[in-house]
Amino acid sequence: MSKYQMLVSAIPQYLPEQSSPMDDVYTFAYNIEVINSGQVGVQLISRYWSVNDANGLIQKVKGLGVVGRQPYLKPGESFEYTSGTRIATSSGTMHGSFFCVAEDGERFDVEIPLFVLDAVSPDAGKHSFKK
């Protein structure tokens, strides 16, 4: 087990009631769970997302914390949140990273590999990743 290790899972969901395909607006929610699977406490400080639609439009999202919080996770603890995004096509992708600081001062990024946003096949499933 690594001293600094975070497990991240992503579950995207298409929201047809908040979408308007006639206006090229497709709304997606995504549920993120972050688990500290390392050996020291870690605080999630900031996030970075790249949201990509099928036309090649890329939206960059950067900010402190997630959903207004900067959770501190002891080893074995988890934090879960739901957020959302809109794109102009029925499918797209997201990927990004969380910037974290461990209780011993170590700074590191937790990469979140690409996952799919898909209004046509909304049961794209769960994606899990480790730092």
C-alpha positions in Angstrom: 0.0 0.0 0.0 1.3 3.4 -1.0 1.6 6.1 1.7 -0.3 8.5 -0.5 -3.1 6.7 -2.4 -6.6 7.8 -3.3 -9.2 5.7 -5.0 -11.7 7.7 -7.1 -14.9 6.3 -8.7 -17.1 8.2 -11.2 -20.7 7.4 -12.1 -22.1 9.7 -14.8 -25.9 10.0 -15.5 -27.8 11.7 -18.3 -30.5 14.1 -17.1 -33.1 14.3 -19.9 -35.5 16.5 -17.8 -32.7 19.2 -17.6 -31.7 18.8 -21.2 -33.0 20.3 -24.5 -31.6 18.3 -27.5 -33.4 20.7 -29.9 -31.2 23.5 -28.4 -28.0 21.3 -28.3 -28.1 21.2 -24.5 -27.3 17.9 -22.8 -27.1 17.9 -19.0 -25.2 15.2 -17.1 -24.8 14.6 -13.4 -21.7 12.7 -12.1 -21.3 11.1 -8.7 -17.8 11.1 -7.4 -16.5 9.0 -4.5 -13.0 9.6 -3.2 -11.5 7.1 -0.8 -8.2 7.6 1.1 -6.7 4.2 0.6 -3.2 5.4 1.7 -1.5 5.5 5.1 -1.8 9.2 6.0 -4.6 11.7 6.2 -5.2 13.8 3.1 -7.1 17.0 2.3 -8.5 17.6 -1.1 -7.6 21.2 -1.9 -8.7 21.8 -5.5 -10.1 20.3 -8.7 -9.5 20.4 -12.4 -11.8 19.0 -15.0 -11.6 18.9 -18.8 -15.1 18.4 -20.2 -15.1 17.6 -23.9 -18.1 17.3 -26.3 -18.2 15.3 -29.5 -17.6 18.5 -31.6 -14.2 19.0 -29.9 -15.3 21.9 -27.7 -13.3 21.7 -24.4 -14.5 23.3 -21.2 -11.8 23.7 -18.5 -13.0 23.8 -14.9 -10.7 24.8 -12.0 -11.5 25.7 -8.5 -11.0 25.2 -4.8 -12.4 22.1 -3.3 -15.5 20.2 -4.5 -19.1 21.4 -4.0 -17.8 24.1 -1.7 -15.8 21.8 0.5 -12.2 20.8 1.0 -12.7 17.4 2.7 -10.0 16.0 5.0 -9.9 12.2 4.8 -8.2 10.0 7.3 -6.9 6.6 6.0 -9.9 4.5 5.1 -12.4 7.4 5.0 -14.3 8.5 2.0 -16.1 11.5 0.6 -18.9 11.4 -2.0 -20.5 14.2 -3.9 -22.6 14.8 -7.0 -22.1 17.7 -9.4 -23.1 18.3 -13.1 -22.1 19.7 -16.4 -23.7 20.6 -19.7 -22.4 19.9 -23.2 -23.7 20.7 -26.7 -23.6 17.1 -28.0 -25.3 13.8 -26.8 -21.9 12.4 -25.9 -18.7 13.5 -24.5 -16.0 12.8 -22.0 -14.5 14.1 -18.8 -11.2 13.7 -17.1 -9.2 15.7 -14.6 -7.4 15.7 -11.3 -7.7 16.6 -7.6 -4.8 18.4 -5.9 -4.3 17.1 -2.4 -2.0 17.8 0.6 -1.2 15.0 3.0 -1.0 15.7 6.8 2.8 15.4 6.6 2.9 18.2 4.0 3.3 16.1 0.9 1.6 17.6 -2.1 0.3 15.4 -5.0 -2.3 15.2 -7.8 -4.8 12.4 -8.1 -5.4 11.8 -11.8 -9.0 11.0 -12.8 -8.8 9.2 -16.2 -11.3 9.7 -18.9 -14.9 8.7 -18.4 -17.8 8.9 -20.9 -20.9 11.1 -20.8 -23.5 9.5 -23.1 -27.2 10.4 -23.5 -27.8 7.6 -25.9 -26.5 4.8 -23.7 -26.9 6.4 -20.3 -25.9 3.2 -18.4 -22.2 3.7 -19.2 -21.4 2.3 -15.7 -19.0 3.0 -12.9 -15.4 4.0 -13.4 -12.8 3.5 -10.7 -9.3 4.9 -10.6 -6.3 5.0 -8.2 -3.5 7.6 -7.9 
